[in-house]
Structure formats: C-alpha cells, structure tokens
Amino acid sequence: MANNGSYSNERPSISGGEIDYATDPASGGFFISDYKKHDDLKQMLDANKDGLKLEAMKRIIGMVAKGRDASELFPAVVKNVVSKNIEVKKLVYVYLVRYAEEQQDLALLSISTFQRALKDPNQLIRASALRVLSSIRVPVIVPIVMLAIKDSASDMSPYVRKTAAHAIPKLYSLDPEQKDELVHLIDKLLSDKTTLVVGSAVMAFEEVCPERIDLIHKNFRKLCNLLVDVDEWGQVVIINMLTRYARTQFVDPNKYDAGEDDDENRPFYDDDDIDEGKESKVKKPTVSLDPDYRLLLKNAKPLLQSRNASVVMAVAQLHHHLAPRGEVAVIAKSLVRLLRSHREVQSVVLNCIASVSTHRKGMFEPYLKSFFVRTSDATHIKLLKLEILTNLATETSISVILREFQTYISSPDKEFVAAAIQAIGRCASNIKEVTDSCLTGLVAMLSNRDEAVVAESVVVIKKLLQSQPSRHRDIIRSMARLMDTITVPAARASILWLLGEYSELVPTIAPDVLRKMAKSFINEEDIVKLQVLNLAVKLVLNNPGQTRLLCQYVFSLARYDQNYDIRDRSRFLRQFVFPANGDNKLSSHAKKIFLATKPAPLLQSKFINREPYQMGSLSHYLNTRAFGYHDLPPFPDEAPDSTARIVSPPSPPLQADITFEKKPSKVKSFYEESDSSPVISVAPSTPIMTPSLGGFLTPLSPMSTQERNVVDSVQLVSPSFVPLKRFEVLNKVSGSGLSIEARFTRQPHLYSPKMTTVELTFTNNSPKENFTDIKVSSKKVMQLSGLTMHDFAPISILAAGGTAVGTLGVDWNDSTQPLTFEVGWAEAPAGVGVTIRPPIGELVRAVAMPHSMFITEQGRCH
C-alpha cells in the first residue's frame, strides 16, 4: 500500500496466518477485469481463524451495502452459517437475508441449521434465523416457516416477537392459504404490551387482514396510550391504521358544519374544546365527540413535535381527515417547521400544504412569509411555494403577494417566471378588486425584453379579457400590434384567437392581421396555422366583403399542408363558408357555431381535486391512484357500538386453597418418576398456583406474608427445550394411505390460553392419489370425557407424497383421558379414529422462580 493511502493492484494473499490487504473489493479495484477478484475472500472464509472470517464478512457486507453483486460468494458464505463465533454468524445471516431468495437451492441445504438457531440463547441469532428462513420463498418449507413463526411469536424476547411479526406478511405472500392461522398470530401479537412489538404487529395486520377491524377493537385504547412510546416507524404505521379505523367507527365531527338550520339537533362544544388564541370563543356547533375519538386526537397531538418528518406528516393527515374544523389549525405550525428539512421533505410537505390551502386558507395565513421563494430553492420547490401563495391570496394580503410576484419576473428560471405570471392572472381572476391593476401590470410586461415573459403575458391576458372584453378594447389593439415582434407560437396563437373572438371590437385591425398571416402561413407553427384558419372563418362571417378572398387563399394553402390535422381542419371549415354543392344549410348555422359566446375560463388551483386521496400518500402526491392504494373509508351515518372497545382489566393470578392428600403408596423424590400424582383438594390454607396448559395446574405450597415478595417473582416463560420427535397417531394402513404424527409444542394455543398446542403432521403415502378436504369429521366420541378441542384448519388438498401441518388446541379438563376424534376427507367422509394420549409432563406450563424458592418447594414435595 502506498503512503498516500491508495491501493495497489496486487492481490491479497494468506500466508503464515497473515493476510496482505493489498486491495479492498468493497472499495478499490472494482472496475478491474479480474475474474478471480473474490478468491481472497473465499480463502479467508475457508480459513480456520475466526478473525479472518469476520474480516471477510465485513468486507462482503460492505459490498452489499454499496449495491455491488456478491452473489457468487454465496457457497463460501453459507458454509459459515454453523460458525461458533456470534459476530461471524450475525453477518452471515445478514448476507443470507439478501441472497436467500436468489440462491434458494443452496439456502435449502441449511434449513436444519436455521431451525437449530431458532433455539439459540442469543436473541439476535434467533431473530436472524427466522428472518433468513422467511426469506427463502419456496412453498415446500411453508410448514417449517409457519412453525418457526408460531414459536417466535411466543418468544421471551420482544425483538424476536417483532421479527415474527415481520415474517408474517412474507409467509402470507408466499402462501395465502395460511391466512387463517396467520390472523390468529396477528391477534396474539396485537395484544403484546411491548412497544417494540406493537408497531410491527400493526404492520402485519395492514398487510394480511386490514378488513378484520374486530382485531383492533379490544386493542384500540392500548394502541392510543402506547403511541408516544412506540418507535418512530411504528408510530407512522399505527397512526395511518388508526386513521382508517376512526373513519369507520366514529361519526363525522363536522357533520353539522355545512350550515343546516336544524339548531335543535346540534350539540355544542365544551369549554375545553375552544382553541386558544382565537378572537372569538363562539364556535360552530358540531356533534359531540366519542371519548375514544378524543383519546386518539389527544394522544396523537404531542407527536406533532416529533423530530421525524414522517411522524409529523402522519399526525397532520390524521387531524386533517378526522379532527373538528376548529382543531385542524394545530398542524399548521408543525408543517411549516418541516420546511427547514431536506429538499425531498420540503416537496412532500409543500404538496400537502398546497392541497389543504385550497379550502383552509386561514390555517397558513400567519405563516405567509414562510412561503416566499428563495433563490437557492429548486424549481419544483419554487413552483409549489408559488401555488401556495396564490391559494392564500386575500383582499388583505394581495398587495404583499403581488409585490413578491413582481420580483420573481426577473428570475433566470424561465419555467418559474411563466408560473409567476400565471399566478398573477389567477389572483386577478379570483380577487376582483385587483383585476384592473393586474391587467395593467401584465400589459406593461408586453414591452419586456424577454420574449418568454411577453409570450406568457399574452396567454394570461387572453384568459382575463374573456371576462370583460369590451372594457379592454385598447389592450386588444396593443396585442394585435405585437404580431410583428412576438415569435413564440403559443403567444401568437392566443392573439389570433382574441382577434377572431372579438373581431367586431377591432373591425379594421383584424383583416389586416389576417392579410399578414396569409403571407407567412407556410412558415408558421401548427398551433398558429389552426388559429389562422379559425380567424379566417370568423372574419368571413362578420366581414365577408374584405376577407372572403383572403379566406379562400388561406384554405388553399392549408389544403396542401404537410400536417394532416391542418388539411383536415381546412376541409372541415370550408364546408361552412364555401359549400361545394351550393348548399347553404351549413353556412346558415355557421354564426351560431363559430360566434357563440364562450364562457370565461376558470382559473383555479391544480390541487383543488386532490381531496379524495389520503393526505401524505403517494396517490395524493402524484394526483393519481397508485398501485395498492385503498380509498379512505367514509364516516358512518351512525357510530357503531362502542362497547367492543371496552376491555375488562386483566384478572388477578389464580389463587385457591389446597392441600395435598397423598395416596398410601411410597413417596418418591421430586425428580423420580411416578405413576401416581398428587391429588389436589380444597383446604383452608391459601397457596399460590401458576396457570398451566391443557387444564392442569402447577401447585405451590402455602406461603406466609413475608414470602409474598418471592412469589411475585414467579414468571411464565417459554420452555427451554421443545422436543422435535413425533409419535404416530394414525398409521397409513388404517388411514388408507394417510398417516398422522403428533407432537406437543409446549405452547398455549392461540384460540384459548387454557388449551395446549398439538402439532399434527399429515403425510400422503400414496404414490398417485391425492387427499382433498381433510378435516375433523366427528367429535362425538370425546363428549363424555369433558375434553374440549379446537379443530385444525381444513387442508384443501394433500398431493401424492406430500405433507401438511395442522394445529390442534386441546383442553384436557384436569384429566389424563386420551383425546379421541375422527378425521375424514372427501374420499372417506365417514372418517377414521385418531387417539392422542397426553403425557402429564407435556401439560405443565414452564415458570421461572428464584433458586431459593425452588429448593423450598422441592423440600416440601418429599
């Protein structure tokens, strides 16, 4: 390496355990045509030293981060997925997430490694393994991914549960038939009390089942209360979801603001709802807000001070679409604050302000000077600010705005100058008090040295003159004289249109202009030629004596023009004034057609029609429906029942009075196996009992008041070990080719925490035939035992040689009786019997307790 820090062209080599970092593939030598440029990295990955492997992975991840292709290193990287070094393993997982979908065959070889990693003590490894596993988009591993997501959704680490939520949409896009089970998982994750998980759970909800609004009811208040503590990305997701939720569950707070006369039905605001800083405290009456509606607005409002522009925009759109009109103004200051951000943020924010300012001018009037254009602004930023200033123009502020517009005319940016002149025209059209002064200023611009300024002024004047042409005859004459100097086609066409439309106001000038245009007709642009033809027709109808021959000459030139539009237009117009067969029926109606009064053009903002789109969305920014956009639902006429959002407080830990009655058999040690189990009976003492799976309870001995602090530290945890071994519950002979194996996952079922989860693996052992519509056909045989069961989701088709996974939820009701039911399918609707006998140890929920407490309980069991 040279002293100046540059890299030489020598290749790195490994010798004697040392490496020569002569060049870095992640930075230098990228354009060198060397097909062995990655050999050094492969050697480092094959080395026995973790330091070399870590250095190689860092350089590879650097290449990936810079957008360079590192896919050819996949075989060398994937071998290190079993590395014992945690830092190496984490980087390998990062790489595999990027390339697992492209290198599916090689990634599948490491499935077993990822499954083992799901049980790793390090939460980052567990989460990374799930992330890689869900990134392998191969349908055959859907059951494996589903099981991994289920286990991770109950993981002790919030980070792993968060990763499980992110994996749900991936699996749904791969296999939509798994939606029912995924919805159960989403329901469970939405109930998570950890702020790290909630945002990701809402994201999964929006991707998989946004129509299941019932999942939000019981979590609505929790989401509102946790909103401030959630990470910024989660805040945006939750606010957008709650905006759509509120539009379906609450009535429009501005329902009576349209000016109806029914005052009797109008409830009024409370004193607390009156905005500060207003001159008058009297507000328009509106419907009373639901307490939950007020909770959402109240908890979202502080986020307007967020440092994150996306969060501020999310809260702004929530208030824009939901809040009462008197309370929307609170977003103005926060949106203006965002104008100090980067150019991209400015563009989005100004786009939203331009849309809001079309019908809510009062919100941004105090911040008028914040929208004055700076010389350092990009063109699109200038145009947006110009649009906002025009929207905010009123009788009181128009003088300041027009003075500002005058300074913009001297800008070197031609597009911006044209927009400024158009803005002056809009102000003149919308505010009648300044129409004459604006016209005078625009006419003065006709003598400007810049041809673009003159051309745009002509176009704007043409639009303004249509409202009161008779008052501005002198302006039309002045514009006619400009035909000798103006060369911009759009301006020339506008002047010709004015002369034709109001030819009776300048009867001597218009024919002379037509004479000059006939001379230069073949050299004019197409847009000018079309207006020359229109002028000729209108002059023939008003003044045929002077213009008939000129009109015939122009039509003859147009008949042989190179542009077919010009030729077709000339043939079409000729029939009105020079009918070929002498039929004067068309000519008799020509004046009604060509000289009919035209309505004055309506000069309005181009942002006026963006209200249907949700503010801040891509569709709102582009003013067109983007792919995947969902319309914002309308407010209901009557609010749905709000009791669905009332959630009862969590019940206290289960407590009972029990004593242990032991059978006369020999008492064995705590760790010894026994066919007999203690009998639980009610007694005056008050022990603590921890909930378990499948209806069993794990008892703890009676404790004194001094020992309560120790009991409080008993926590439910995930099992430290989950067996992967399955046992057969239906052989292929009895099942006519269908076999079923069961496995206890040692997890509560999503349907009810009282149920334990039993995983069933269905295997089609037939080489040719398929099984369809596999489901539970009968539960009659288990009714007498008192057991309850939640069926597995029906399997629509099980191909020959294929496997499928179903999940049962079983409550054994404090019993060791076997579970017996029948499974049927389309080819065997009568079904076959399936029996599952629960080992007692599989039904006890795992808990964590202090070691001293464990020793105490162990001694009391002897």
QUIBEL-V345195 format. One record per helix or strand of 3 or more residues. SS is the DSSP state (2 for helix, 1 for strand). FROM is the first residue (numbers start at 0). TO is the last residue. If there is no record, write none. Layout:
# QUIBEL-V345195
[[SS | FROM | TO] [SS | FROM | TO]]
This chain:
# QUIBEL-V345195
[[2 | 38 | 45] [2 | 49 | 64] [2 | 70 | 81] [2 | 85 | 98] [2 | 103 | 107] [2 | 110 | 116] [2 | 122 | 134] [2 | 138 | 152] [2 | 157 | 173] [2 | 175 | 189] [2 | 194 | 207] [2 | 213 | 216] [2 | 219 | 225] [2 | 231 | 248] [2 | 270 | 272] [2 | 290 | 304] [2 | 308 | 321] [2 | 324 | 326] [2 | 329 | 339] [2 | 342 | 355] [2 | 360 | 370] [2 | 378 | 391] [2 | 397 | 407] [2 | 413 | 429] [2 | 431 | 446] [2 | 450 | 464] [2 | 468 | 483] [2 | 488 | 500] [2 | 502 | 504] [2 | 508 | 518] [2 | 520 | 522] [2 | 525 | 541] [2 | 543 | 558] [2 | 563 | 576] [2 | 584 | 587] [2 | 589 | 593] [2 | 617 | 621] [2 | 641 | 644] [1 | 654 | 660] [1 | 678 | 690] [1 | 696 | 701] [2 | 704 | 710] [1 | 726 | 729] [1 | 737 | 747] [1 | 755 | 763] [1 | 770 | 777] [2 | 779 | 781] [1 | 787 | 789] [1 | 794 | 797] [1 | 802 | 810] [1 | 818 | 824] [1 | 827 | 835] [2 | 839 | 842] [2 | 850 | 859]]
